[in-house]
Amino acid sequence: MSNENEGTAAPTPPAAPSVPPAPASATQGAAPAPATGEPVTQQLPPTPAPGIEPTQQIPPAPAAPAYGQAPAPAMHGAEGWPPPPPPVPAYGAGGHGGGAWGAPLTTDGHPAPKPKGKGGLVAAVLVAALLAGGIGGGVGYWAAQRSDNGTGSTTISAANTPKDLKREAGSIAGLAAGALPSVVTIEASAGDGEGGTGTGFVYDQQGHILTNNHVVASAANGGKLFATFSDGKRYDAEVVGRAQGYDVAVLKLKNPPAGLKPLPLGDSDKVAVGDSTIAIGAPFGLSNTVTTGIVSAKNRPVASGDGSGSKNSYMSALQTDASINPGNSGGPLLDGRGAVIGINSAIQSAGNGGFGGGQAGSIGLGFAIPVNQAKNVAESLIKTGKPVYPVISVSVDLQAKSEGAKISEQGAAANELVDPNGPAGKAGLKPGDIITEFGGKPVDSGPTLISMIWTYKPGDTVKLTYLRGGKPTTVDITLGSRVGDK
């Protein structure tokens, strides 16, 4: 039985509220400037403020086979990638000779049967190549015929094409070019050889790399970690500290190169819905991939798990429609200036698991840990190697069907469900009370409450409203602290 506003971990990520809490400005203060001698980070000046469904952590992409080693057979299913070939588009079935447009026919004039099993990807690639080759050959033949008839070439060239085509620094291409040298692909392997691929980015000039905990967890105890930059240079790395509850981890390059350029950190409190976003990572092991989108929501309460049965992570997340897939975990979510506003951490997958039941992929609902919170966690991990959590010292019933976060009534002694010497106990809360507001924002579930609490810091005083016997009461609570994961 857990306490300190965590509750008993559900076997699967707890159901999220159907109506998310209303967005509100974060109340967390800015982290103090590091003292002399501490890691140097690059922080952008603040910008002016403008005018749950259950999720899963983005699983690390499977590790690529060593050079010269035959890759494992591709399989479709719960652990397989790539997916089977896409279905034939509507215009390709019927109306054009009865078969799919461009699909090869058998000797009796009927479409060839669809490939099955692990040959699906190969067939899909070959069909695409054959279609492209057939179209290209047809165009070439047509052009040759036109040339024979004396009509000449049909191609045209753009006028005044510059010899060296340059992109503006503020364009997507310009921002990506500036950020990619500071993003790394992380390879994590456990002692038994299992592992995967994720992403991280340069946090300071001392060689610290910021990423997700679930990217490096498999290698945290005796495993191996490598970080590869966009120029192909690969470095050994080690874990400095991990925060499972926040899903944040800090690595350090063992022999960092000179001239490391940390990515500038933005202000996630000033982000507005509709702002442009750029996600950089290694989806399915494809390093240095750049995707774009917008901030589609803020303060989204997210409880994410990696499906291993371990405890969930909680965040009041930035939501984006930029394409995020397994392997993007730990990568930066940038704003329209190229500053980091979040760490890509979780995705909402389709009900069927995505791709016909295979490994989940992007459906346009990605979630990032706000960088203001991640920065506070990172500083603690770099200084002490351990995370520090703000707590109200109660056990929350994560399965309760109530309009709020219900304090557990059973499973442990009353003084364990509500610590009488903790912040909530001192404010008069008891087992069975239902917390409906925290910091002036509505609370509609246990995970929502936890994600809200963790946007603050120990020592902050916050207003809390609870129901007892249907009667609301509002009190001030000064948050306590807990060091380390339980």
C-alpha positions in Angstrom: 0.0 0.0 0.0 1.5 3.3 -1.0 0.8 6.6 0.5 1.8 10.2 0.2 -0.8 11.0 -2.5 0.1 8.1 -4.7 -2.4 5.3 -3.7 -2.3 1.7 -4.7 -0.9 1.4 -8.2 -3.5 -0.1 -10.6 -2.5 -3.1 -12.8 -3.2 -0.9 -15.8 -2.9 2.9 -16.1 -6.0 4.3 -14.3 -8.9 5.5 -16.3 -8.6 9.2 -17.0 -11.3 11.7 -16.5 -13.7 12.2 -19.4 -13.6 15.9 -18.9 -10.0 17.2 -18.3 -9.4 20.0 -15.9 -9.7 23.5 -17.2 -6.4 24.9 -18.3 -4.9 27.4 -15.9 -1.6 29.1 -15.6 0.9 27.1 -13.7 1.8 28.3 -10.2 5.2 26.7 -10.1 8.0 29.3 -9.7 11.0 29.5 -11.8 13.9 27.4 -10.6 16.8 29.4 -9.0 19.9 30.0 -11.0 22.6 27.5 -10.4 25.5 28.5 -8.3 29.0 28.9 -9.6 30.5 25.6 -10.5 27.2 23.9 -11.2 26.3 22.7 -14.7 25.7 25.4 -17.2 22.4 25.3 -19.0 21.1 27.6 -21.7 17.8 29.3 -20.8 15.9 31.5 -23.1 14.3 34.7 -21.7 10.6 34.3 -21.0 8.3 35.3 -23.8 5.2 37.5 -23.3 2.1 35.6 -22.4 -0.1 35.2 -25.6 -3.4 37.7 -26.2 -7.8 10.7 -19.7 -7.9 8.4 -21.7 -5.3 6.0 -20.3 -2.0 6.5 -22.1 1.2 4.5 -22.4 4.7 5.6 -22.3 6.3 5.5 -25.7 8.1 2.2 -25.7 11.8 2.3 -26.7 12.2 1.2 -30.3 13.8 -2.3 -30.6 17.5 -2.2 -30.7 18.9 -2.6 -34.3 21.0 -5.7 -35.0 24.8 -5.4 -35.0 26.5 -4.7 -38.3 26.8 -7.9 -40.3 24.2 -9.7 -38.1 21.0 -10.9 -39.8 18.0 -9.0 -38.4 15.3 -10.9 -36.6 12.4 -11.9 -38.8 9.7 -9.2 -39.0 6.5 -10.4 -37.3 3.0 -8.9 -37.1 1.4 -9.0 -33.7 1.8 -7.6 -30.3 5.6 -7.2 -30.5 6.1 -7.0 -34.2 7.1 -4.2 -36.6 6.6 -3.3 -39.3 2.9 -3.4 -39.8 1.2 -5.4 -42.6 0.6 -3.6 -45.9 -2.1 -0.9 -45.8 -5.5 -1.8 -47.2 -6.3 -1.0 -50.8 -7.8 2.5 -51.1 -11.4 2.8 -51.9 -10.8 3.9 -55.5 -8.7 0.7 -56.1 -11.4 -1.8 -55.5 -13.9 -2.4 -58.3 -14.7 -0.1 -61.3 -11.3 -0.7 -62.9 -11.4 -4.3 -64.1 -12.4 -5.7 -60.8 -9.0 -5.6 -59.2 -6.9 -3.0 -57.3 -5.5 -0.3 -59.5 -1.9 -1.1 -60.4 -2.1 -4.6 -58.7 -0.4 -7.4 -60.7 -2.8 -10.0 -62.1 -2.5 -13.8 -62.4 -2.7 -15.7 -65.6 -6.4 -16.2 -65.4 -6.9 -12.4 -65.1 -7.7 -12.2 -61.4 -5.8 -10.2 -58.8 -3.0 -12.1 -57.1 -3.8 -13.1 -53.5 -2.6 -10.7 -50.8 0.7 -11.6 -49.0 0.3 -13.0 -45.5 2.4 -13.2 -42.4 5.9 -11.9 -42.2 6.3 -11.5 -45.9 3.8 -8.6 -45.8 6.3 -5.8 -45.7 8.5 -7.2 -48.4 5.4 -7.6 -50.6 4.3 -4.0 -49.9 7.8 -2.6 -50.7 8.0 -4.6 -53.9 4.6 -3.6 -55.0 5.4 0.0 -54.4 8.7 -0.4 -56.3 7.0 -2.1 -59.2 4.3 0.5 -59.5 7.0 3.3 -59.4 9.0 1.4 -62.0 6.1 0.8 -64.2 5.0 4.4 -64.1 8.5 5.6 -64.7 8.9 3.2 -67.7 5.6 4.3 -69.2 6.6 8.0 -68.9 10.0 7.3 -70.4 8.5 5.4 -73.3 6.0 8.2 -73.9 8.7 10.9 -73.7 10.8 8.9 -76.2 8.0 8.7 -78.6 7.4 12.4 -78.3 11.1 13.0 -78.9 11.1 10.8 -82.0 8.2 13.0 -83.3 10.4 16.0 -82.9 8.5 17.7 -80.1 11.6 17.9 -77.8 11.8 17.8 -74.0 8.7 18.5 -71.9 10.5 19.5 -68.7 10.9 23.0 -67.4 13.2 24.6 -64.8 12.5 27.1 -62.0 13.7 30.5 -62.9 16.5 32.2 -60.9 17.2 29.1 -58.8 20.1 30.1 -56.4 23.3 28.1 -56.6 23.2 27.5 -52.9 19.6 27.2 -51.7 19.5 28.6 -48.1 16.8 28.2 -45.5 15.9 31.0 -43.1 17.1 30.5 -39.6 13.5 30.7 -38.3 12.1 28.2 -40.7 11.4 24.6 -39.7 14.4 23.5 -41.7 16.6 26.2 -40.1 15.4 25.4 -36.5 15.9 21.6 -37.1 19.4 22.2 -38.5 20.3 24.1 -35.4 18.8 21.6 -32.9 19.8 18.3 -34.5 23.5 18.5 -33.4 22.3 18.7 -29.8 20.0 15.7 -29.9 21.2 12.1 -29.3 19.9 8.7 -30.0 20.2 6.5 -26.9 20.8 2.8 -27.0 20.1 1.0 -23.8 20.8 -2.6 -23.1 20.3 -4.7 -20.0 22.7 -7.4 -18.7 20.6 -10.0 -20.5 20.9 -8.3 -23.8 17.5 -6.8 -23.9 17.0 -3.1 -24.6 15.9 -0.5 -27.0 16.3 2.9 -28.6 15.2 6.2 -27.3 16.2 9.9 -27.6 17.8 12.6 -25.4 19.2 16.0 -25.7 22.2 18.0 -24.4 21.3 19.7 -21.2 24.6 21.4 -20.3 28.2 21.8 -21.4 29.3 19.3 -18.8 27.9 16.4 -20.9 24.6 15.8 -19.1 21.8 14.4 -21.3 18.1 14.8 -20.4 15.7 11.9 -21.3 12.9 9.7 -20.0 13.3 7.3 -17.2 11.7 4.5 -19.1 14.3 4.9 -21.9 17.2 4.0 -19.6 15.5 1.9 -16.9 16.6 -1.4 -18.5 20.3 -0.4 -18.3 20.2 1.3 -15.0 21.6 -1.7 -13.1 24.6 -3.1 -14.8 23.5 -2.5 -18.4 25.1 -0.4 -21.1 24.2 3.0 -22.5 25.4 4.7 -25.6 24.6 8.1 -27.0 25.0 8.8 -30.7 25.0 12.3 -32.1 23.7 13.4 -35.5 27.2 13.3 -37.0 27.4 9.6 -36.1 29.9 10.0 -33.2 29.0 7.5 -30.4 29.8 7.9 -26.7 29.5 5.7 -23.6 27.1 7.1 -21.1 26.0 6.4 -17.5 22.9 7.2 -15.4 23.3 10.1 -13.0 19.8 9.8 -11.6 16.3 8.7 -12.3 12.8 9.8 -11.3 10.3 7.1 -12.0 7.3 9.1 -10.9 8.2 12.1 -13.1 9.6 9.8 -15.9 12.7 11.9 -16.1 16.3 10.7 -16.1 19.7 12.4 -16.5 22.7 10.7 -18.2 26.3 11.8 -18.5 28.6 11.2 -21.3 31.7 9.5 -19.9 34.1 11.3 -22.2 32.1 14.3 -23.5 33.4 16.1 -26.5 34.5 19.8 -26.3 32.1 22.4 -27.5 28.8 20.8 -26.5 25.8 23.0 -27.3 22.9 22.6 -24.9 19.5 23.2 -26.3 17.9 26.4 -25.1 15.1 25.9 -22.6 11.8 27.7 -23.1 9.1 28.5 -20.6 6.4 25.9 -20.7 4.1 28.0 -18.5 3.9 30.6 -21.4 2.9 28.0 -24.0 -0.5 28.6 -25.7 -2.8 26.1 -27.5 -2.1 26.5 -31.2 1.6 27.3 -30.8 3.8 25.5 -33.3 5.8 22.5 -32.2 8.8 20.5 -33.5 9.5 17.0 -32.3 12.9 15.4 -32.8 13.7 11.8 -32.1 14.4 8.3 -33.4 11.0 6.7 -34.1 11.4 3.0 -34.5 15.1 3.5 -34.5 15.1 6.1 -37.4 17.5 8.6 -35.9 17.3 12.4 -36.5 13.7 12.4 -37.5 11.9 15.7 -37.4 8.1 16.1 -37.2 5.9 19.2 -36.7 2.5 20.1 -35.3 1.0 22.4 -32.7 0.2 22.4 -29.0 -3.3 20.9 -29.1 -3.9 21.1 -25.3 -2.3 22.1 -22.0 -2.4 20.8 -18.4 -3.6 17.4 -19.7 -3.6 15.0 -16.7 -1.8 11.9 -17.9 -1.0 8.6 -16.1 1.3 6.6 -18.3 2.8 3.1 -17.9 5.1 1.0 -20.0 3.0 -2.1 -19.7 5.5 -3.9 -17.5 3.4 -3.7 -14.4 5.6 -1.1 -12.8 4.2 2.0 -11.2 2.8 4.7 -13.3 4.2 8.1 -14.1 2.1 11.2 -13.8 2.3 14.5 -15.5 0.2 17.6 -16.3 1.2 17.3 -19.9 1.5 19.4 -23.0 -0.5 17.7 -25.7 0.7 17.8 -29.3 -0.3 16.4 -32.7 3.3 16.3 -34.0 3.9 12.7 -34.9 5.5 10.8 -32.0 6.3 7.1 -32.1 8.3 4.5 -30.1 11.9 5.8 -30.1 10.8 9.5 -29.7 10.8 8.9 -26.0 13.0 11.5 -24.2 13.4 13.7 -27.2 12.8 17.4 -27.2 9.5 19.1 -28.1 10.5 22.5 -29.5 8.5 25.7 -29.9 8.6 28.0 -32.9 11.8 29.6 -31.8 13.7 26.3 -31.4 13.5 26.3 -27.6 12.6 23.1 -25.6 9.2 23.3 -24.1 8.8 19.6 -23.2 10.1 16.1 -23.2 8.2 13.7 -25.4 7.1 10.9 -23.1 3.7 9.2 -23.9 1.2 8.6 -26.6 -2.5 7.7 -26.8 -2.8 4.7 -29.0 -5.9 3.4 -30.8 -8.1 0.9 -29.0 -6.8 -2.0 -31.1 -3.2 -1.3 -30.2 -2.5 0.4 -33.5 -1.6 -1.2 -36.8 -3.9 -4.2 -36.4 -2.7 -5.1 -32.9 1.0 -4.5 -33.4 3.2 -2.0 -31.6 1.4 1.3 -31.1 2.1 4.3 -33.3 1.1 7.9 -33.6 -2.6 8.8 -34.0 -1.8 12.5 -33.4 -2.1 12.5 -29.6 1.3 12.8 -28.0 2.2 14.1 -24.5 5.3 15.9 -23.3 6.5 16.6 -19.8 6.6 20.4 -19.4 10.2 21.6 -19.4 9.8 23.8 -16.3 9.0 20.7 -14.3 11.7 18.6 -16.1 14.3 21.3 -15.3 13.5 21.2 -11.6 13.8 17.4 -11.6 17.0 17.4 -13.6 18.7 19.9 -11.2 17.8 17.7 -8.3 19.1 14.6 -10.0 22.4 16.3 -11.0 23.0 17.6 -7.5 22.0 14.6 -5.4 21.2 11.7 -7.8 17.7 11.5 -6.3 14.3 13.0 -7.1 12.3 15.1 -4.7 8.5 15.0 -4.8 6.0 17.4 -3.3 3.4 15.5 -1.3 0.3 16.0 0.8 0.8 12.7 2.6 -2.5 10.9 1.8 -3.3 7.6 0.0 -5.6 8.3 -3.0 -8.1 5.7 -4.2 -7.2 5.5 -7.9 -10.2 3.3 -8.7 -12.8 5.4 -7.0 -15.8 6.4 -9.2 -16.3 9.9 -7.7 -16.3 13.5 -8.9 -12.9 14.2 -7.5 -9.9 12.4 -5.8 -11.1 10.3 -3.0 -8.8 9.6 0.0 -8.7 5.9 0.6 -10.8 4.5 3.4 -9.5 1.0 3.6 -6.4 -1.1 2.9 -4.3 0.3 5.8 -4.6 2.0 9.2 -6.2 5.4 9.2 -2.9 7.1 10.2 -1.3 5.5 7.1 -4.1 6.6 4.8 -3.8 10.2 6.1 -0.6 11.0 7.9 -1.8 13.1 10.9 1.6 14.9 10.9 1.5 15.5 7.1 0.2 18.5 5.2 -3.3 17.1 4.7 -3.6 15.7 8.2 -2.6 19.0 9.8 -5.3 20.7 7.6 -8.0 18.3 9.0 -8.5 15.9 6.1 -9.6 12.4 6.8 -10.1 9.1 5.0 -13.2 9.2 2.7 -12.9 13.0 2.0 -13.1 13.8 -1.7 -10.7 16.5 -3.0 -12.4 18.6 -5.7 -10.1 21.5 -6.2 -6.3 22.0 -5.9 -4.7 25.4 -6.5 -7.9 26.8 -7.9 -8.3 24.1 -10.6 -10.9 21.4 -10.6 -9.9 17.8 -9.6 -11.9 15.0 -11.2 -9.8 11.9 -10.4 -6.9 10.6 -8.4 -4.4 10.7 -11.3 -5.4 14.3 -11.9 -4.7 15.3 -8.3 -1.2 13.6 -8.4 -0.3 15.3 -11.7 -1.3 18.7 -10.3 0.6 18.2 -7.0 3.8 17.4 -8.9 3.7 20.7 -10.8 4.5 22.4 -7.5 7.6 22.3 -5.3 7.9 21.3 -1.6 7.2 24.2 0.6 4.6 25.8 -1.7 1.3 26.7 -0.1 -1.8 25.7 -2.1 -5.5 26.1 -1.5 -7.4 22.8 -1.4 -11.1 22.2 -1.5 -12.7 18.9 -0.3 -16.1 17.4 0.3 -17.2 15.6 3.5 -20.8 14.6 3.7 -21.5 16.7 0.6 -20.3 19.9 2.3 -17.3 21.7 0.7 -14.4 23.0 2.8 -11.4 25.0 1.6 -8.1 24.9 3.4 -4.5 26.0 2.8 -1.9 23.3 2.6 1.9 23.6 2.7 3.3 20.8 0.6 5.7 18.4 2.2 8.5 16.4 0.5 9.6 12.9 -0.2 13.1 12.0 -1.4 13.5 9.2 -3.9 11.1 6.7 -5.5 9.3 4.2 -3.4 
